[in-house]
Amino acid sequence: MPTFPETQPRMLTGRCFCGAVRYTVSDAFRYAMNCHCSNCRRTTGSAFKPFAGIERAKFSLTQGEDHLLVYGDAEANDTHCRTCGSLLYSLVREGRFVHVPLGTLVDTPTIRPSKHIFVGSKAPWFTITDDLPQFAEHAS
């Protein structure tokens, strides 16, 4: 019987607005959501943050480590480009996972957000118009 090589997920690229910081991430995200909490709104300057979560080992900076601005600590932070301010990623779950803002990806991931979280604190001026499930706080 023939054996076939195991297929590896393709690698996606991402970057900040000015291009000083670049990264690669495996197209093997475990989950994707739209977060409406006030912290995500303030960090992105938007009504919500569409993000995808993946194990930290599957994410790698490829350029611009000296351009990072880290808000938080080694296990939980929001990491921005200190030149242009773009939110590049967040470390969560005791630093084991990376939340990648989908807007920083250059390539198109296969995953799509599956739910809205923290809708209980969403911006009152924004109306959710899709049919994705909504959770007042974190999804259970």
Secondary structure by P-SEA (a helix, b strand, c coil): cccccccccbbbbbbcccccccccccccccbbbbbccaaaaaaccccccccccccccccccccccccccccccccbbbbcccccccccbbbcccccbbbbcccccccccccccccccccccccccccccccccccccccc
